[in-house]
């Protein structure tokens, strides 16, 4: 899992049938100093996150299992909203 910041939304009126009902968000990984790193990517939102929030993202085959639907064509899913982060 990675920690990322939600930086935008994706609207797609035409998409794979199994993606209907899912909100698509653009996220970018952050480091321990909360600085954005790496390239932005799209993740399905299963918990109601919004732009500007820090979120926990699972990737790979685990992302497809989040809703118990292994046939869904996703490789990143938001599974939590970060309330706080403490790094020593």
Residue frames as a rotation matrix with the C-alpha (Angstrom) as fourth column:
UNK 1
0.580 0.814 0.000 0.00
0.814 -0.580 0.000 0.00
0.000 0.000 -1.000 0.00
UNK 2
-0.591 -0.734 0.333 1.05
0.728 -0.664 -0.170 3.58
0.346 0.142 0.927 -0.55
UNK 3
0.052 0.556 -0.829 0.02
0.651 -0.648 -0.394 6.96
-0.757 -0.520 -0.396 0.80
UNK 4
-0.609 -0.165 0.776 -1.11
0.764 -0.384 0.518 9.42
0.212 0.908 0.360 -1.85
UNK 5
-0.610 0.439 -0.660 -2.84
0.004 -0.831 -0.556 12.77
-0.793 -0.341 0.505 -2.25
UNK 6
0.115 0.729 0.675 -6.01
0.901 0.210 -0.380 13.11
-0.419 0.651 -0.633 -4.29
UNK 7
-0.674 -0.481 -0.561 -5.28
0.211 -0.853 0.477 15.77
-0.708 0.202 0.676 -6.91
UNK 8
-0.669 0.459 -0.584 -8.25
-0.733 -0.539 0.416 15.49
-0.124 0.706 0.697 -9.25
UNK 9
0.071 0.805 0.589 -11.27
-0.263 0.585 -0.767 13.69
-0.962 -0.101 0.253 -10.66
UNK 10
-0.971 -0.205 -0.124 -11.85
-0.176 0.263 0.948 11.68
-0.162 0.943 -0.292 -13.82
UNK 11
0.031 0.999 0.031 -15.24
-0.505 0.042 -0.862 11.70
-0.863 0.012 0.506 -15.52
UNK 12
-0.940 -0.266 -0.214 -15.92
-0.323 0.483 0.814 9.00
-0.113 0.834 -0.540 -18.07
UNK 13
-0.053 0.999 -0.007 -19.45
-0.897 -0.051 -0.440 8.68
-0.439 -0.017 0.898 -19.41
UNK 14
0.785 0.205 -0.584 -18.43
-0.480 0.798 -0.365 5.63
0.391 0.567 0.725 -21.44
UNK 15
-0.290 -0.880 0.375 -16.44
-0.954 0.236 -0.182 2.97
0.072 -0.411 -0.909 -19.61
UNK 16
-0.766 -0.083 -0.637 -16.21
-0.115 0.993 0.009 -0.75
0.632 0.080 -0.771 -19.00
UNK 17
0.194 0.980 -0.053 -19.50
-0.177 0.089 0.980 -2.03
0.965 -0.180 0.191 -17.58
UNK 18
0.325 -0.085 -0.942 -17.87
0.783 0.583 0.218 -3.39
0.531 -0.808 0.256 -14.41
UNK 19
-0.758 -0.639 -0.133 -16.61
0.619 -0.638 -0.458 0.14
0.208 -0.429 0.879 -13.56
UNK 20
-0.161 0.776 0.610 -20.10
0.046 -0.611 0.790 1.65
0.986 0.156 0.063 -13.45
UNK 21
0.813 0.555 -0.175 -20.84
0.239 -0.046 0.970 3.13
0.530 -0.830 -0.170 -10.06
UNK 22
0.287 -0.794 -0.536 -17.21
0.925 0.086 0.369 3.74
-0.247 -0.602 0.759 -9.16
UNK 23
0.968 -0.125 -0.216 -15.77
-0.146 -0.986 -0.085 7.23
-0.202 0.113 -0.973 -8.77
UNK 24
0.472 -0.856 0.213 -12.37
0.837 0.359 -0.412 7.62
0.276 0.373 0.886 -10.45
UNK 25
0.946 -0.200 -0.254 -9.80
-0.043 -0.856 0.515 9.90
-0.321 -0.476 -0.819 -8.82
UNK 26
0.499 -0.862 0.088 -6.36
0.131 -0.025 -0.991 11.10
0.856 0.506 0.101 -9.84
UNK 27
0.974 -0.224 -0.043 -3.82
0.036 -0.039 0.999 10.51
-0.226 -0.974 -0.030 -7.07
UNK 28
0.416 -0.910 0.002 -0.11
-0.261 -0.121 -0.958 11.11
0.871 0.397 -0.288 -6.62
UNK 29
0.459 -0.315 -0.831 2.13
0.750 0.638 0.172 9.31
0.476 -0.702 0.529 -4.15
UNK 30
0.714 -0.293 0.636 3.61
-0.472 -0.872 0.128 11.35
0.517 -0.392 -0.761 -1.30
UNK 31
-0.185 -0.833 -0.522 6.78
0.203 0.487 -0.849 10.83
0.962 -0.263 0.079 0.73
UNK 32
-0.068 0.122 -0.990 7.24
0.962 0.272 -0.033 11.01
0.265 -0.955 -0.136 4.51
UNK 33
-0.821 -0.235 -0.519 7.43
0.384 -0.902 -0.199 14.83
-0.421 -0.363 0.831 4.31
UNK 34
0.146 0.989 0.018 4.06
0.495 -0.057 -0.867 14.89
-0.857 0.136 -0.498 2.52
UNK 35
-0.279 -0.307 -0.910 5.74
-0.648 -0.639 0.414 16.01
-0.709 0.705 -0.021 -0.72
UNK 36
0.792 0.608 0.049 4.25
-0.335 0.501 -0.798 14.68
-0.510 0.616 0.601 -3.95
UNK 37
-0.394 -0.919 -0.006 6.54
-0.595 0.250 0.764 12.25
-0.700 0.304 -0.646 -5.78
UNK 38
-0.715 0.035 0.698 6.21
0.391 0.848 0.357 10.21
-0.580 0.528 -0.620 -8.95
UNK 39
-0.917 0.399 0.009 3.64
-0.144 -0.352 0.925 10.38
0.373 0.847 0.380 -11.69
UNK 40
-0.369 0.875 0.314 -0.09
-0.828 -0.156 -0.538 10.81
-0.422 -0.458 0.782 -11.08
UNK 41
-0.953 0.165 -0.254 -2.32
0.001 0.841 0.542 7.77
0.303 0.516 -0.801 -11.64
UNK 42
-0.180 0.975 0.131 -6.01
-0.772 -0.223 0.595 6.88
0.609 0.005 0.793 -11.54
UNK 43
-0.993 -0.038 -0.110 -7.54
0.040 0.775 -0.631 4.90
0.109 -0.631 -0.768 -8.68
UNK 44
-0.099 0.994 -0.038 -11.12
0.238 0.061 0.969 3.81
0.966 0.087 -0.242 -8.03
UNK 45
-0.767 -0.064 0.638 -12.61
-0.532 -0.493 -0.689 5.31
0.359 -0.868 0.344 -4.89
UNK 46
-0.325 0.648 -0.689 -14.57
0.362 0.759 0.542 2.92
0.874 -0.073 -0.481 -2.71
UNK 47
-0.292 0.115 -0.950 -14.82
0.955 0.083 -0.283 5.11
0.047 -0.990 -0.134 0.41
UNK 48
0.699 0.694 0.174 -15.78
0.694 -0.717 0.069 8.64
0.172 0.073 -0.982 -0.62
UNK 49
-0.163 -0.842 -0.515 -12.44
0.786 -0.426 0.448 10.48
-0.597 -0.331 0.731 -0.71
UNK 50
0.881 0.468 0.065 -12.17
0.423 -0.721 -0.549 13.99
-0.211 0.511 -0.833 -2.12
UNK 51
0.420 -0.729 0.540 -9.64
0.443 -0.355 -0.823 16.28
0.792 0.585 0.174 -3.76
UNK 52
0.163 -0.505 0.847 -6.92
-0.615 -0.724 -0.313 17.41
0.771 -0.470 -0.429 -1.36
UNK 53
0.769 0.177 0.614 -7.22
-0.621 0.433 0.653 14.45
-0.150 -0.884 0.443 1.01
UNK 54
-0.475 -0.873 -0.106 -4.43
-0.874 0.483 -0.058 12.04
0.102 0.065 -0.993 1.84
UNK 55
0.652 0.759 -0.009 -5.46
-0.759 0.651 -0.017 8.46
-0.007 0.018 1.000 1.14
UNK 56
-0.314 -0.643 0.699 -4.20
-0.469 0.745 0.475 4.90
-0.826 -0.178 -0.535 1.41
UNK 57
0.418 0.376 -0.827 -4.03
-0.908 0.140 -0.395 3.18
-0.033 0.916 0.400 -1.98
UNK 58
0.059 -0.378 0.924 -3.62
-0.116 0.917 0.382 -0.51
-0.991 -0.130 0.010 -2.67
UNK 59
0.082 -0.137 -0.987 -2.29
-0.965 -0.259 -0.045 -1.55
-0.250 0.956 -0.154 -6.05
UNK 60
-0.826 -0.461 -0.324 -1.98
-0.551 0.781 0.295 -4.62
0.117 0.422 -0.899 -8.23
UNK 61
-0.543 0.623 -0.563 -4.17
0.160 0.735 0.659 -7.67
0.824 0.268 -0.499 -7.84
UNK 62
-0.713 0.272 -0.646 -5.17
0.681 0.047 -0.731 -6.57
-0.169 -0.961 -0.219 -4.32
UNK 63
-0.829 0.407 -0.384 -7.01
-0.406 -0.910 -0.086 -3.59
-0.384 0.085 0.919 -5.82
UNK 64
-0.530 0.650 -0.545 -9.30
-0.497 0.282 0.820 -5.91
0.687 0.706 0.174 -7.76
UNK 65
-0.512 0.286 -0.810 -10.15
0.555 0.830 -0.058 -7.89
0.655 -0.479 -0.584 -4.64
UNK 66
-0.996 0.023 0.089 -11.35
-0.081 -0.682 -0.727 -4.85
0.044 -0.731 0.681 -2.67
UNK 67
-0.279 0.960 -0.007 -14.97
-0.948 -0.276 -0.161 -5.27
-0.157 -0.038 0.987 -3.73
UNK 68
-0.179 0.155 0.971 -14.75
-0.207 0.959 -0.191 -9.04
-0.962 -0.235 -0.140 -4.10
UNK 69
0.890 0.456 0.008 -14.71
-0.047 0.109 -0.993 -8.69
-0.454 0.883 0.119 -7.88
UNK 70
0.013 -0.985 0.172 -11.49
0.163 0.172 0.972 -10.08
-0.987 0.016 0.162 -9.31
UNK 71
-0.006 0.027 1.000 -12.68
0.973 0.231 0.000 -9.52
-0.231 0.973 -0.028 -12.89
UNK 72
0.892 0.360 -0.274 -12.83
0.321 -0.930 -0.179 -5.72
-0.320 0.072 -0.945 -12.51
UNK 73
0.415 -0.765 0.492 -10.14
0.793 0.039 -0.608 -4.00
0.446 0.643 0.623 -14.66
UNK 74
0.866 -0.177 0.468 -8.37
-0.326 -0.909 0.259 -1.87
0.380 -0.377 -0.845 -12.03
UNK 75
0.221 -0.838 -0.500 -4.86
0.613 0.518 -0.597 -1.81
0.759 -0.174 0.628 -10.63
UNK 76
-0.895 -0.442 0.061 -5.29
0.217 -0.551 -0.806 0.88
0.390 -0.708 0.589 -7.93
UNK 77
0.184 0.981 -0.061 -8.01
0.483 -0.036 0.875 1.37
0.856 -0.190 -0.480 -5.32
UNK 78
-0.489 -0.231 0.841 -8.40
-0.524 -0.694 -0.495 3.88
0.698 -0.682 0.218 -2.49
UNK 79
-0.047 0.417 -0.908 -9.01
0.451 0.820 0.353 1.92
0.892 -0.393 -0.226 0.70
UNK 80
0.206 0.125 -0.971 -8.62
0.972 -0.139 0.188 4.54
-0.111 -0.982 -0.150 3.43
UNK 81
0.577 -0.049 0.815 -8.51
0.144 -0.976 -0.161 8.25
0.804 0.210 -0.557 4.24
UNK 82
-0.302 -0.809 -0.505 -5.52
0.761 0.114 -0.638 9.34
0.574 -0.577 0.581 6.34
UNK 83
0.822 0.559 -0.113 -6.46
0.488 -0.588 0.645 11.31
0.294 -0.586 -0.756 9.48
UNK 84
0.758 -0.646 0.088 -2.88
-0.622 -0.675 0.398 11.94
-0.198 -0.356 -0.913 10.58
UNK 85
0.724 -0.630 -0.280 0.68
0.316 0.664 -0.678 10.80
0.613 0.403 0.680 9.97
UNK 86
0.801 -0.555 0.224 3.57
-0.498 -0.411 0.764 10.70
-0.332 -0.723 -0.606 12.45
UNK 87
0.750 -0.650 -0.124 7.07
0.349 0.549 -0.760 10.07
0.562 0.526 0.639 11.13
UNK 88
0.842 -0.514 -0.161 10.16
-0.007 -0.309 0.951 10.13
-0.539 -0.800 -0.264 13.34
